[in-house]
Amino acid sequence: MSRGAEQQLCDAYVSVFRPAVSRQPGFQSVTLVRPHEGARWLLLIGFESEEDRLAWVATDLHQEAWPAIAATCDRFEAVTADTVT
């Protein structure tokens, strides 16, 4: 990812995506992880339940906020998981 694309991703995360996702029902956390050289960026999003996550994905706000992130990426992969406590 170029430096310009990295900055666009960070800007979109801070100004568009994080504010949108953080006001959703069941939202717990969101973190954008900047990799060391050669590794992948990670966007970690936590919700209280899978139902809450799916409700967020179905919102019009998600349809506005996600493209701001996706536009900066060559490709992305979504993985769902549970937290081990």
PyMOL Python script that loads the backbone (N, CA, C, O; Angstrom):
from pymol import cmd

cmd.read_pdbstr("""\
ATOM      1  N   MET A   1       0.849  -1.165   0.000  1.00  0.00           N
ATOM      2  CA  MET A   1       0.000   0.000   0.000  1.00  0.00           C
ATOM      3  C   MET A   1       0.899   1.234   0.000  1.00  0.00           C
ATOM      4  O   MET A   1       1.854   1.317   0.773  1.00  0.00           O
ATOM      5  N   SER A   2       0.595   2.169  -0.852  1.00  0.00           N
ATOM      6  CA  SER A   2       1.403   3.388  -0.919  1.00  0.00           C
ATOM      7  C   SER A   2       1.167   4.259   0.306  1.00  0.00           C
ATOM      8  O   SER A   2       0.167   4.099   1.006  1.00  0.00           O
ATOM      9  N   ARG A   3       2.094   5.184   0.564  1.00  0.00           N
ATOM     10  CA  ARG A   3       1.947   6.100   1.704  1.00  0.00           C
ATOM     11  C   ARG A   3       0.665   6.914   1.576  1.00  0.00           C
ATOM     12  O   ARG A   3      -0.017   7.165   2.570  1.00  0.00           O
ATOM     13  N   GLY A   4       0.340   7.324   0.361  1.00  0.00           N
ATOM     14  CA  GLY A   4      -0.888   8.088   0.141  1.00  0.00           C
ATOM     15  C   GLY A   4      -2.125   7.279   0.474  1.00  0.00           C
ATOM     16  O   GLY A   4      -3.059   7.785   1.097  1.00  0.00           O
ATOM     17  N   ALA A   5      -2.132   6.010   0.057  1.00  0.00           N
ATOM     18  CA  ALA A   5      -3.267   5.131   0.356  1.00  0.00           C
ATOM     19  C   ALA A   5      -3.350   4.848   1.854  1.00  0.00           C
ATOM     20  O   ALA A   5      -4.446   4.775   2.409  1.00  0.00           O
ATOM     21  N   GLU A   6      -2.209   4.689   2.507  1.00  0.00           N
ATOM     22  CA  GLU A   6      -2.200   4.481   3.952  1.00  0.00           C
ATOM     23  C   GLU A   6      -2.835   5.668   4.670  1.00  0.00           C
ATOM     24  O   GLU A   6      -3.632   5.492   5.592  1.00  0.00           O
ATOM     25  N   GLN A   7      -2.477   6.872   4.245  1.00  0.00           N
ATOM     26  CA  GLN A   7      -3.042   8.067   4.874  1.00  0.00           C
ATOM     27  C   GLN A   7      -4.539   8.171   4.606  1.00  0.00           C
ATOM     28  O   GLN A   7      -5.302   8.556   5.492  1.00  0.00           O
ATOM     29  N   GLN A   8      -4.962   7.832   3.396  1.00  0.00           N
ATOM     30  CA  GLN A   8      -6.392   7.835   3.073  1.00  0.00           C
ATOM     31  C   GLN A   8      -7.144   6.843   3.947  1.00  0.00           C
ATOM     32  O   GLN A   8      -8.236   7.143   4.429  1.00  0.00           O
ATOM     33  N   LEU A   9      -6.566   5.662   4.155  1.00  0.00           N
ATOM     34  CA  LEU A   9      -7.191   4.657   5.004  1.00  0.00           C
ATOM     35  C   LEU A   9      -7.324   5.181   6.430  1.00  0.00           C
ATOM     36  O   LEU A   9      -8.394   5.076   7.031  1.00  0.00           O
ATOM     37  N   CYS A  10      -6.262   5.737   6.969  1.00  0.00           N
ATOM     38  CA  CYS A  10      -6.294   6.273   8.337  1.00  0.00           C
ATOM     39  C   CYS A  10      -7.316   7.402   8.451  1.00  0.00           C
ATOM     40  O   CYS A  10      -8.072   7.459   9.422  1.00  0.00           O
ATOM     41  N   ASP A  11      -7.342   8.281   7.482  1.00  0.00           N
ATOM     42  CA  ASP A  11      -8.292   9.391   7.504  1.00  0.00           C
ATOM     43  C   ASP A  11      -9.734   8.887   7.440  1.00  0.00           C
ATOM     44  O   ASP A  11     -10.591   9.366   8.183  1.00  0.00           O
ATOM     45  N   ALA A  12     -10.004   7.921   6.553  1.00  0.00           N
ATOM     46  CA  ALA A  12     -11.355   7.364   6.427  1.00  0.00           C
ATOM     47  C   ALA A  12     -11.769   6.644   7.705  1.00  0.00           C
ATOM     48  O   ALA A  12     -12.922   6.733   8.126  1.00  0.00           O
ATOM     49  N   TYR A  13     -10.840   5.940   8.312  1.00  0.00           N
ATOM     50  CA  TYR A  13     -11.130   5.239   9.569  1.00  0.00           C
ATOM     51  C   TYR A  13     -11.505   6.236  10.666  1.00  0.00           C
ATOM     52  O   TYR A  13     -12.513   6.059  11.350  1.00  0.00           O
ATOM     53  N   VAL A  14     -10.702   7.270  10.829  1.00  0.00           N
ATOM     54  CA  VAL A  14     -10.912   8.232  11.920  1.00  0.00           C
ATOM     55  C   VAL A  14     -12.139   9.110  11.681  1.00  0.00           C
ATOM     56  O   VAL A  14     -12.918   9.342  12.606  1.00  0.00           O
ATOM     57  N   SER A  15     -12.320   9.596  10.471  1.00  0.00           N
ATOM     58  CA  SER A  15     -13.372  10.586  10.236  1.00  0.00           C
ATOM     59  C   SER A  15     -14.709  10.004   9.788  1.00  0.00           C
ATOM     60  O   SER A  15     -15.747  10.640   9.972  1.00  0.00           O
ATOM     61  N   VAL A  16     -14.703   8.809   9.205  1.00  0.00           N
ATOM     62  CA  VAL A  16     -15.943   8.249   8.667  1.00  0.00           C
ATOM     63  C   VAL A  16     -16.340   6.950   9.369  1.00  0.00           C
ATOM     64  O   VAL A  16     -17.411   6.864   9.968  1.00  0.00           O
ATOM     65  N   PHE A  17     -15.468   5.939   9.291  1.00  0.00           N
ATOM     66  CA  PHE A  17     -15.860   4.600   9.732  1.00  0.00           C
ATOM     67  C   PHE A  17     -16.030   4.488  11.245  1.00  0.00           C
ATOM     68  O   PHE A  17     -17.072   4.037  11.719  1.00  0.00           O
ATOM     69  N   ARG A  18     -15.021   4.892  11.997  1.00  0.00           N
ATOM     70  CA  ARG A  18     -15.093   4.752  13.459  1.00  0.00           C
ATOM     71  C   ARG A  18     -16.295   5.481  14.059  1.00  0.00           C
ATOM     72  O   ARG A  18     -16.984   4.905  14.901  1.00  0.00           O
ATOM     73  N   PRO A  19     -16.574   6.725  13.659  1.00  0.00           N
ATOM     74  CA  PRO A  19     -17.759   7.385  14.214  1.00  0.00           C
ATOM     75  C   PRO A  19     -19.069   6.673  13.858  1.00  0.00           C
ATOM     76  O   PRO A  19     -19.999   6.645  14.664  1.00  0.00           O
ATOM     77  N   ALA A  20     -19.142   6.102  12.657  1.00  0.00           N
ATOM     78  CA  ALA A  20     -20.368   5.417  12.235  1.00  0.00           C
ATOM     79  C   ALA A  20     -20.586   4.118  13.002  1.00  0.00           C
ATOM     80  O   ALA A  20     -21.675   3.887  13.527  1.00  0.00           O
ATOM     81  N   VAL A  21     -19.577   3.279  13.071  1.00  0.00           N
ATOM     82  CA  VAL A  21     -19.736   1.970  13.713  1.00  0.00           C
ATOM     83  C   VAL A  21     -19.900   2.109  15.222  1.00  0.00           C
ATOM     84  O   VAL A  21     -20.609   1.315  15.841  1.00  0.00           O
ATOM     85  N   SER A  22     -19.263   3.097  15.816  1.00  0.00           N
ATOM     86  CA  SER A  22     -19.262   3.202  17.274  1.00  0.00           C
ATOM     87  C   SER A  22     -20.613   3.594  17.858  1.00  0.00           C
ATOM     88  O   SER A  22     -20.815   3.477  19.067  1.00  0.00           O
ATOM     89  N   ARG A  23     -21.534   4.051  17.030  1.00  0.00           N
ATOM     90  CA  ARG A  23     -22.853   4.391  17.569  1.00  0.00           C
ATOM     91  C   ARG A  23     -23.911   3.332  17.278  1.00  0.00           C
ATOM     92  O   ARG A  23     -25.107   3.591  17.413  1.00  0.00           O
ATOM     93  N   GLN A  24     -23.472   2.142  16.878  1.00  0.00           N
ATOM     94  CA  GLN A  24     -24.403   1.068  16.574  1.00  0.00           C
ATOM     95  C   GLN A  24     -24.773   0.272  17.826  1.00  0.00           C
ATOM     96  O   GLN A  24     -23.941   0.107  18.719  1.00  0.00           O
ATOM     97  N   PRO A  25     -26.011  -0.224  17.902  1.00  0.00           N
ATOM     98  CA  PRO A  25     -26.396  -1.082  19.033  1.00  0.00           C
ATOM     99  C   PRO A  25     -25.480  -2.311  19.119  1.00  0.00           C
ATOM    100  O   PRO A  25     -25.183  -2.948  18.108  1.00  0.00           O
ATOM    101  N   GLY A  26     -25.050  -2.622  20.312  1.00  0.00           N
ATOM    102  CA  GLY A  26     -24.202  -3.785  20.533  1.00  0.00           C
ATOM    103  C   GLY A  26     -22.730  -3.559  20.254  1.00  0.00           C
ATOM    104  O   GLY A  26     -21.920  -4.464  20.458  1.00  0.00           O
ATOM    105  N   PHE A  27     -22.362  -2.368  19.791  1.00  0.00           N
ATOM    106  CA  PHE A  27     -20.961  -2.067  19.494  1.00  0.00           C
ATOM    107  C   PHE A  27     -20.120  -2.169  20.767  1.00  0.00           C
ATOM    108  O   PHE A  27     -20.524  -1.697  21.829  1.00  0.00           O
ATOM    109  N   GLN A  28     -18.944  -2.795  20.644  1.00  0.00           N
ATOM    110  CA  GLN A  28     -18.012  -2.887  21.764  1.00  0.00           C
ATOM    111  C   GLN A  28     -16.695  -2.174  21.492  1.00  0.00           C
ATOM    112  O   GLN A  28     -16.203  -1.436  22.345  1.00  0.00           O
ATOM    113  N   SER A  29     -16.119  -2.389  20.306  1.00  0.00           N
ATOM    114  CA  SER A  29     -14.812  -1.793  20.027  1.00  0.00           C
ATOM    115  C   SER A  29     -14.517  -1.811  18.535  1.00  0.00           C
ATOM    116  O   SER A  29     -15.088  -2.592  17.774  1.00  0.00           O
ATOM    117  N   VAL A  30     -13.602  -0.921  18.140  1.00  0.00           N
ATOM    118  CA  VAL A  30     -13.061  -0.938  16.784  1.00  0.00           C
ATOM    119  C   VAL A  30     -11.620  -0.457  16.868  1.00  0.00           C
ATOM    120  O   VAL A  30     -11.317   0.513  17.562  1.00  0.00           O
ATOM    121  N   THR A  31     -10.737  -1.148  16.155  1.00  0.00           N
ATOM    122  CA  THR A  31      -9.316  -0.822  16.140  1.00  0.00           C
ATOM    123  C   THR A  31      -8.774  -1.039  14.738  1.00  0.00           C
ATOM    124  O   THR A  31      -9.022  -2.074  14.121  1.00  0.00           O
ATOM    125  N   LEU A  32      -8.040  -0.069  14.243  1.00  0.00           N
ATOM    126  CA  LEU A  32      -7.307  -0.229  12.992  1.00  0.00           C
ATOM    127  C   LEU A  32      -5.861  -0.472  13.365  1.00  0.00           C
ATOM    128  O   LEU A  32      -5.243   0.357  14.032  1.00  0.00           O
ATOM    129  N   VAL A  33      -5.316  -1.599  12.945  1.00  0.00           N
ATOM    130  CA  VAL A  33      -3.953  -1.998  13.304  1.00  0.00           C
ATOM    131  C   VAL A  33      -3.033  -1.760  12.112  1.00  0.00           C
ATOM    132  O   VAL A  33      -3.207  -2.344  11.042  1.00  0.00           O
ATOM    133  N   ARG A  34      -2.055  -0.892  12.321  1.00  0.00           N
ATOM    134  CA  ARG A  34      -1.070  -0.596  11.281  1.00  0.00           C
ATOM    135  C   ARG A  34       0.036  -1.649  11.357  1.00  0.00           C
ATOM    136  O   ARG A  34       0.632  -1.846  12.415  1.00  0.00           O
ATOM    137  N   PRO A  35       0.310  -2.322  10.244  1.00  0.00           N
ATOM    138  CA  PRO A  35       1.306  -3.393  10.275  1.00  0.00           C
ATOM    139  C   PRO A  35       2.735  -2.869  10.227  1.00  0.00           C
ATOM    140  O   PRO A  35       2.998  -1.737   9.821  1.00  0.00           O
ATOM    141  N   HIS A  36       3.627  -3.718  10.647  1.00  0.00           N
ATOM    142  CA  HIS A  36       5.037  -3.473  10.346  1.00  0.00           C
ATOM    143  C   HIS A  36       5.207  -3.807   8.880  1.00  0.00           C
ATOM    144  O   HIS A  36       4.327  -4.426   8.281  1.00  0.00           O
ATOM    145  N   GLU A  37       6.280  -3.425   8.314  1.00  0.00           N
ATOM    146  CA  GLU A  37       6.504  -3.576   6.881  1.00  0.00           C
ATOM    147  C   GLU A  37       6.212  -4.997   6.400  1.00  0.00           C
ATOM    148  O   GLU A  37       6.658  -5.977   6.998  1.00  0.00           O
ATOM    149  N   GLY A  38       5.457  -5.085   5.314  1.00  0.00           N
ATOM    150  CA  GLY A  38       5.175  -6.362   4.687  1.00  0.00           C
ATOM    151  C   GLY A  38       3.985  -7.115   5.243  1.00  0.00           C
ATOM    152  O   GLY A  38       3.589  -8.124   4.661  1.00  0.00           O
ATOM    153  N   ALA A  39       3.407  -6.678   6.326  1.00  0.00           N
ATOM    154  CA  ALA A  39       2.256  -7.357   6.908  1.00  0.00           C
ATOM    155  C   ALA A  39       0.971  -6.676   6.459  1.00  0.00           C
ATOM    156  O   ALA A  39       1.003  -5.612   5.841  1.00  0.00           O
ATOM    157  N   ARG A  40      -0.159  -7.299   6.776  1.00  0.00           N
ATOM    158  CA  ARG A  40      -1.460  -6.754   6.411  1.00  0.00           C
ATOM    159  C   ARG A  40      -2.007  -5.817   7.476  1.00  0.00           C
ATOM    160  O   ARG A  40      -1.753  -5.986   8.669  1.00  0.00           O
ATOM    161  N   TRP A  41      -2.756  -4.834   7.023  1.00  0.00           N
ATOM    162  CA  TRP A  41      -3.532  -3.999   7.936  1.00  0.00           C
ATOM    163  C   TRP A  41      -4.690  -4.837   8.478  1.00  0.00           C
ATOM    164  O   TRP A  41      -5.206  -5.707   7.776  1.00  0.00           O
ATOM    165  N   LEU A  42      -5.096  -4.586   9.705  1.00  0.00           N
ATOM    166  CA  LEU A  42      -6.230  -5.293  10.304  1.00  0.00           C
ATOM    167  C   LEU A  42      -7.242  -4.278  10.818  1.00  0.00           C
ATOM    168  O   LEU A  42      -6.874  -3.284  11.444  1.00  0.00           O
ATOM    169  N   LEU A  43      -8.493  -4.530  10.553  1.00  0.00           N
ATOM    170  CA  LEU A  43      -9.583  -3.741  11.112  1.00  0.00           C
ATOM    171  C   LEU A  43     -10.365  -4.692  12.008  1.00  0.00           C
ATOM    172  O   LEU A  43     -11.042  -5.601  11.528  1.00  0.00           O
ATOM    173  N   LEU A  44     -10.263  -4.474  13.307  1.00  0.00           N
ATOM    174  CA  LEU A  44     -10.897  -5.345  14.293  1.00  0.00           C
ATOM    175  C   LEU A  44     -12.128  -4.652  14.844  1.00  0.00           C
ATOM    176  O   LEU A  44     -12.041  -3.553  15.394  1.00  0.00           O
ATOM    177  N   ILE A  45     -13.279  -5.300  14.694  1.00  0.00           N
ATOM    178  CA  ILE A  45     -14.542  -4.722  15.135  1.00  0.00           C
ATOM    179  C   ILE A  45     -15.216  -5.708  16.073  1.00  0.00           C
ATOM    180  O   ILE A  45     -15.375  -6.882  15.738  1.00  0.00           O
ATOM    181  N   GLY A  46     -15.612  -5.235  17.242  1.00  0.00           N
ATOM    182  CA  GLY A  46     -16.271  -6.091  18.219  1.00  0.00           C
ATOM    183  C   GLY A  46     -17.703  -5.667  18.473  1.00  0.00           C
ATOM    184  O   GLY A  46     -17.984  -4.488  18.689  1.00  0.00           O
ATOM    185  N   PHE A  47     -18.604  -6.631  18.446  1.00  0.00           N
ATOM    186  CA  PHE A  47     -20.003  -6.439  18.791  1.00  0.00           C
ATOM    187  C   PHE A  47     -20.387  -7.437  19.867  1.00  0.00           C
ATOM    188  O   PHE A  47     -19.740  -8.473  20.016  1.00  0.00           O
ATOM    189  N   GLU A  48     -21.427  -7.134  20.611  1.00  0.00           N
ATOM    190  CA  GLU A  48     -21.894  -8.036  21.656  1.00  0.00           C
ATOM    191  C   GLU A  48     -22.354  -9.374  21.089  1.00  0.00           C
ATOM    192  O   GLU A  48     -22.226 -10.404  21.750  1.00  0.00           O
ATOM    193  N   SER A  49     -22.888  -9.366  19.868  1.00  0.00           N
ATOM    194  CA  SER A  49     -23.378 -10.614  19.269  1.00  0.00           C
ATOM    195  C   SER A  49     -23.240 -10.565  17.755  1.00  0.00           C
ATOM    196  O   SER A  49     -23.052  -9.496  17.175  1.00  0.00           O
ATOM    197  N   GLU A  50     -23.331 -11.704  17.130  1.00  0.00           N
ATOM    198  CA  GLU A  50     -23.317 -11.783  15.669  1.00  0.00           C
ATOM    199  C   GLU A  50     -24.552 -11.091  15.101  1.00  0.00           C
ATOM    200  O   GLU A  50     -24.492 -10.498  14.024  1.00  0.00           O
ATOM    201  N   GLU A  51     -25.648 -11.162  15.805  1.00  0.00           N
ATOM    202  CA  GLU A  51     -26.867 -10.490  15.365  1.00  0.00           C
ATOM    203  C   GLU A  51     -26.663  -8.978  15.304  1.00  0.00           C
ATOM    204  O   GLU A  51     -27.116  -8.323  14.365  1.00  0.00           O
ATOM    205  N   ASP A  52     -25.975  -8.422  16.316  1.00  0.00           N
ATOM    206  CA  ASP A  52     -25.676  -6.992  16.306  1.00  0.00           C
ATOM    207  C   ASP A  52     -24.778  -6.623  15.138  1.00  0.00           C
ATOM    208  O   ASP A  52     -24.977  -5.592  14.496  1.00  0.00           O
ATOM    209  N   ARG A  53     -23.790  -7.467  14.862  1.00  0.00           N
ATOM    210  CA  ARG A  53     -22.886  -7.198  13.733  1.00  0.00           C
ATOM    211  C   ARG A  53     -23.645  -7.228  12.417  1.00  0.00           C
ATOM    212  O   ARG A  53     -23.464  -6.355  11.569  1.00  0.00           O
ATOM    213  N   LEU A  54     -24.484  -8.219  12.250  1.00  0.00           N
ATOM    214  CA  LEU A  54     -25.254  -8.334  11.009  1.00  0.00           C
ATOM    215  C   LEU A  54     -26.231  -7.165  10.854  1.00  0.00           C
ATOM    216  O   LEU A  54     -26.463  -6.695   9.740  1.00  0.00           O
ATOM    217  N   ALA A  55     -26.799  -6.698  11.959  1.00  0.00           N
ATOM    218  CA  ALA A  55     -27.691  -5.538  11.903  1.00  0.00           C
ATOM    219  C   ALA A  55     -26.926  -4.304  11.432  1.00  0.00           C
ATOM    220  O   ALA A  55     -27.445  -3.521  10.637  1.00  0.00           O
ATOM    221  N   TRP A  56     -25.694  -4.123  11.915  1.00  0.00           N
ATOM    222  CA  TRP A  56     -24.847  -3.016  11.473  1.00  0.00           C
ATOM    223  C   TRP A  56     -24.565  -3.104   9.987  1.00  0.00           C
ATOM    224  O   TRP A  56     -24.668  -2.103   9.277  1.00  0.00           O
ATOM    225  N   VAL A  57     -24.213  -4.274   9.512  1.00  0.00           N
ATOM    226  CA  VAL A  57     -23.888  -4.456   8.097  1.00  0.00           C
ATOM    227  C   VAL A  57     -25.089  -4.130   7.209  1.00  0.00           C
ATOM    228  O   VAL A  57     -24.919  -3.693   6.071  1.00  0.00           O
ATOM    229  N   ALA A  58     -26.300  -4.343   7.725  1.00  0.00           N
ATOM    230  CA  ALA A  58     -27.514  -4.101   6.943  1.00  0.00           C
ATOM    231  C   ALA A  58     -27.964  -2.633   6.943  1.00  0.00           C
ATOM    232  O   ALA A  58     -28.922  -2.289   6.250  1.00  0.00           O
ATOM    233  N   THR A  59     -27.298  -1.774   7.698  1.00  0.00           N
ATOM    234  CA  THR A  59     -27.732  -0.376   7.775  1.00  0.00           C
ATOM    235  C   THR A  59     -27.283   0.434   6.563  1.00  0.00           C
ATOM    236  O   THR A  59     -26.299   0.115   5.897  1.00  0.00           O
ATOM    237  N   ASP A  60     -28.045   1.495   6.306  1.00  0.00           N
ATOM    238  CA  ASP A  60     -27.648   2.440   5.255  1.00  0.00           C
ATOM    239  C   ASP A  60     -26.329   3.109   5.623  1.00  0.00           C
ATOM    240  O   ASP A  60     -25.507   3.393   4.751  1.00  0.00           O
ATOM    241  N   LEU A  61     -26.128   3.359   6.914  1.00  0.00           N
ATOM    242  CA  LEU A  61     -24.888   3.999   7.364  1.00  0.00           C
ATOM    243  C   LEU A  61     -23.672   3.138   7.031  1.00  0.00           C
ATOM    244  O   LEU A  61     -22.632   3.668   6.639  1.00  0.00           O
ATOM    245  N   HIS A  62     -23.789   1.811   7.183  1.00  0.00           N
ATOM    246  CA  HIS A  62     -22.690   0.914   6.795  1.00  0.00           C
ATOM    247  C   HIS A  62     -22.414   1.036   5.302  1.00  0.00           C
ATOM    248  O   HIS A  62     -21.259   1.045   4.875  1.00  0.00           O
ATOM    249  N   GLN A  63     -23.477   1.129   4.514  1.00  0.00           N
ATOM    250  CA  GLN A  63     -23.326   1.240   3.057  1.00  0.00           C
ATOM    251  C   GLN A  63     -22.638   2.545   2.662  1.00  0.00           C
ATOM    252  O   GLN A  63     -22.082   2.642   1.568  1.00  0.00           O
ATOM    253  N   GLU A  64     -22.669   3.545   3.538  1.00  0.00           N
ATOM    254  CA  GLU A  64     -21.959   4.793   3.294  1.00  0.00           C
ATOM    255  C   GLU A  64     -20.535   4.747   3.842  1.00  0.00           C
ATOM    256  O   GLU A  64     -19.606   5.247   3.207  1.00  0.00           O
ATOM    257  N   ALA A  65     -20.362   4.146   5.026  1.00  0.00           N
ATOM    258  CA  ALA A  65     -19.065   4.169   5.712  1.00  0.00           C
ATOM    259  C   ALA A  65     -18.077   3.144   5.162  1.00  0.00           C
ATOM    260  O   ALA A  65     -16.892   3.452   5.028  1.00  0.00           O
ATOM    261  N   TRP A  66     -18.530   1.943   4.844  1.00  0.00           N
ATOM    262  CA  TRP A  66     -17.612   0.901   4.394  1.00  0.00           C
ATOM    263  C   TRP A  66     -16.874   1.264   3.105  1.00  0.00           C
ATOM    264  O   TRP A  66     -15.671   1.014   3.025  1.00  0.00           O
ATOM    265  N   PRO A  67     -17.531   1.842   2.090  1.00  0.00           N
ATOM    266  CA  PRO A  67     -16.792   2.192   0.880  1.00  0.00           C
ATOM    267  C   PRO A  67     -15.622   3.146   1.117  1.00  0.00           C
ATOM    268  O   PRO A  67     -14.654   3.125   0.356  1.00  0.00           O
ATOM    269  N   ALA A  68     -15.690   3.974   2.146  1.00  0.00           N
ATOM    270  CA  ALA A  68     -14.569   4.866   2.460  1.00  0.00           C
ATOM    271  C   ALA A  68     -13.321   4.068   2.827  1.00  0.00           C
ATOM    272  O   ALA A  68     -12.202   4.476   2.516  1.00  0.00           O
ATOM    273  N   ILE A  69     -13.518   2.932   3.485  1.00  0.00           N
ATOM    274  CA  ILE A  69     -12.407   2.038   3.837  1.00  0.00           C
ATOM    275  C   ILE A  69     -12.009   1.194   2.635  1.00  0.00           C
ATOM    276  O   ILE A  69     -10.832   1.123   2.279  1.00  0.00           O
ATOM    277  N   ALA A  70     -12.993   0.555   2.011  1.00  0.00           N
ATOM    278  CA  ALA A  70     -12.720  -0.375   0.909  1.00  0.00           C
ATOM    279  C   ALA A  70     -12.028   0.307  -0.268  1.00  0.00           C
ATOM    280  O   ALA A  70     -11.242  -0.327  -0.972  1.00  0.00           O
ATOM    281  N   ALA A  71     -12.308   1.580  -0.488  1.00  0.00           N
ATOM    282  CA  ALA A  71     -11.712   2.298  -1.614  1.00  0.00           C
ATOM    283  C   ALA A  71     -10.199   2.440  -1.484  1.00  0.00           C
ATOM    284  O   ALA A  71      -9.512   2.692  -2.474  1.00  0.00           O
ATOM    285  N   THR A  72      -9.683   2.283  -0.281  1.00  0.00           N
ATOM    286  CA  THR A  72      -8.238   2.438  -0.068  1.00  0.00           C
ATOM    287  C   THR A  72      -7.488   1.116  -0.169  1.00  0.00           C
ATOM    288  O   THR A  72      -6.259   1.093  -0.116  1.00  0.00           O
ATOM    289  N   CYS A  73      -8.218   0.020  -0.313  1.00  0.00           N
ATOM    290  CA  CYS A  73      -7.602  -1.323  -0.264  1.00  0.00           C
ATOM    291  C   CYS A  73      -7.575  -1.975  -1.632  1.00  0.00           C
ATOM    292  O   CYS A  73      -8.514  -1.834  -2.416  1.00  0.00           O
ATOM    293  N   ASP A  74      -6.497  -2.687  -1.917  1.00  0.00           N
ATOM    294  CA  ASP A  74      -6.424  -3.478  -3.139  1.00  0.00           C
ATOM    295  C   ASP A  74      -7.352  -4.679  -3.032  1.00  0.00           C
ATOM    296  O   ASP A  74      -7.990  -5.082  -4.004  1.00  0.00           O
ATOM    297  N   ARG A  75      -7.412  -5.239  -1.830  1.00  0.00           N
ATOM    298  CA  ARG A  75      -8.297  -6.373  -1.545  1.00  0.00           C
ATOM    299  C   ARG A  75      -8.529  -6.411  -0.044  1.00  0.00           C
ATOM    300  O   ARG A  75      -7.780  -5.815   0.729  1.00  0.00           O
ATOM    301  N   PHE A  76      -9.556  -7.105   0.348  1.00  0.00           N
ATOM    302  CA  PHE A  76      -9.810  -7.285   1.773  1.00  0.00           C
ATOM    303  C   PHE A  76     -10.475  -8.627   1.984  1.00  0.00           C
ATOM    304  O   PHE A  76     -11.060  -9.198   1.062  1.00  0.00           O
ATOM    305  N   GLU A  77     -10.384  -9.116   3.179  1.00  0.00           N
ATOM    306  CA  GLU A  77     -10.948 -10.411   3.554  1.00  0.00           C
ATOM    307  C   GLU A  77     -11.638 -10.238   4.898  1.00  0.00           C
ATOM    308  O   GLU A  77     -11.058  -9.686   5.833  1.00  0.00           O
ATOM    309  N   ALA A  78     -12.866 -10.705   4.992  1.00  0.00           N
ATOM    310  CA  ALA A  78     -13.608 -10.635   6.255  1.00  0.00           C
ATOM    311  C   ALA A  78     -13.562 -11.984   6.943  1.00  0.00           C
ATOM    312  O   ALA A  78     -13.789 -13.025   6.325  1.00  0.00           O
ATOM    313  N   VAL A  79     -13.268 -11.949   8.221  1.00  0.00           N
ATOM    314  CA  VAL A  79     -13.217 -13.172   9.040  1.00  0.00           C
ATOM    315  C   VAL A  79     -13.999 -12.885  10.316  1.00  0.00           C
ATOM    316  O   VAL A  79     -13.777 -11.863  10.965  1.00  0.00           O
ATOM    317  N   THR A  80     -14.909 -13.778  10.675  1.00  0.00           N
ATOM    318  CA  THR A  80     -15.624 -13.628  11.939  1.00  0.00           C
ATOM    319  C   THR A  80     -15.023 -14.571  12.945  1.00  0.00           C
ATOM    320  O   THR A  80     -14.558 -15.656  12.595  1.00  0.00           O
ATOM    321  N   ALA A  81     -15.032 -14.157  14.203  1.00  0.00           N
ATOM    322  CA  ALA A  81     -14.426 -14.962  15.267  1.00  0.00           C
ATOM    323  C   ALA A  81     -15.059 -14.590  16.594  1.00  0.00           C
ATOM    324  O   ALA A  81     -15.736 -13.568  16.705  1.00  0.00           O
ATOM    325  N   ASP A  82     -14.837 -15.415  17.591  1.00  0.00           N
ATOM    326  CA  ASP A  82     -15.265 -15.154  18.947  1.00  0.00           C
ATOM    327  C   ASP A  82     -14.042 -14.870  19.811  1.00  0.00           C
ATOM    328  O   ASP A  82     -12.953 -15.383  19.556  1.00  0.00           O
ATOM    329  N   THR A  83     -14.235 -14.054  20.826  1.00  0.00           N
ATOM    330  CA  THR A  83     -13.168 -13.745  21.767  1.00  0.00           C
ATOM    331  C   THR A  83     -13.084 -14.844  22.808  1.00  0.00           C
ATOM    332  O   THR A  83     -14.109 -15.297  23.319  1.00  0.00           O
ATOM    333  N   VAL A  84     -11.893 -15.271  23.122  1.00  0.00           N
ATOM    334  CA  VAL A  84     -11.683 -16.256  24.171  1.00  0.00           C
ATOM    335  C   VAL A  84     -11.449 -15.482  25.468  1.00  0.00           C
ATOM    336  O   VAL A  84     -10.555 -14.639  25.551  1.00  0.00           O
ATOM    337  N   THR A  85     -12.256 -15.777  26.461  1.00  0.00           N
ATOM    338  CA  THR A  85     -12.122 -15.066  27.745  1.00  0.00           C
ATOM    339  C   THR A  85     -11.752 -16.028  28.856  1.00  0.00           C
ATOM    340  O   THR A  85     -11.596 -15.615  30.005  1.00  0.00           O
TER     341      THR A  85
END
""", "prot")
cmd.dss("prot")
cmd.show_as("cartoon", "prot")
cmd.util.cbc("prot")
cmd.orient("prot")
